[in-house]
Amino acid sequence: MNLPYINSNEEDINSNTDDLNVPEDDSPECFEHYRFTVDKGQALLRIDKWLMNRIEGATRNKIQNAAHAGMIQANEIAVKPNYKVKPNDTIVIMLPHPPQEVELIPEDIPLEVVYEDDDLIVVNKTPSMVVHPGYANYTGTLLNALLFHFQQQNPPTLPFMVHRIDKDTSGLLVVAKTEIAQMGLAKQFYDHSAERKYEALVWGDFAEDNGTITGHIGRSIKDRRVMDVYPDGSQGKHAVTHFHVLRRYGYVTLVECVLETGRTHQIRAHFRHIQHPLFNDAAYGGNQILKGTTFSKYKQFVQNCFALCPRQMLHARTLGFVHPVTQEKLSFSSPLPDDMQAVVDRWERYKQA
């Protein structure tokens, strides 16, 4: 298993994730890289030994680390390295980054480093930067910048992705520097034990100060670039978003969001589902004036806000996890970026006027 890029000849059932230029609303979920069906005549054999003969460049130690991190499944159940494969078993290997066949090119792109040690780095991603290379975004990504940053160090290392956030979402991400650290962090995201809090400005007001949005999230049937919510569970994956009202501005509300799951565009899709799309979120209908007066002065005020922050108003503000090597509890916070803060300040003045 070669990271951060893998060339697999196995069936890639996640290839259609490239349809979403911005892949994930902080994705802790993993991506399928390998899928095998065990031969009918296969004798019982430890899965770590069995996989060594089927994945080029994989060592037993790497396979065992992946299994301990819950990344290897047999018949949709995570298994340990000593699991004995049986005839007709379906074996899947999940990794915390999408399959990729494009070799990364180091690029000298400025990074805001919040924390860094020998095992990991925490960065504050600016809006408009794609995290992982993909369709139409093969250069200029966070991974290209990290690869350059790490090659300047002694000894040089590689970035090992753990999670992602959307291109036009700002905020905190953690990236591992070793496979051991990646697996340890990925398991925390997979188990939902990592702390993640977002701040978002959304259209409308709420009757309560706290709420929970529950509903399966899957790709939209009408537009595969966005996600839809399927409350009946007929499609998609289970998703839960908790929110708390921070400030009310009458026609818009600043909320804190806590992810219980981490699905593609989860916050954006969930809030549109409850008729509170994110302010200026073009993909989910938030770039229209949905609340307020009909006065031309108000319309101009909203348009000026859109111009100040020409993206969805979503920021990954808080990130906490247990260090995968030292076992120290780490927590980081990032203030609202200038574009979001400028819009919030304007709404604050509008409310007081």
Disulfide bonds with the S-S distance in Angstrom:
none
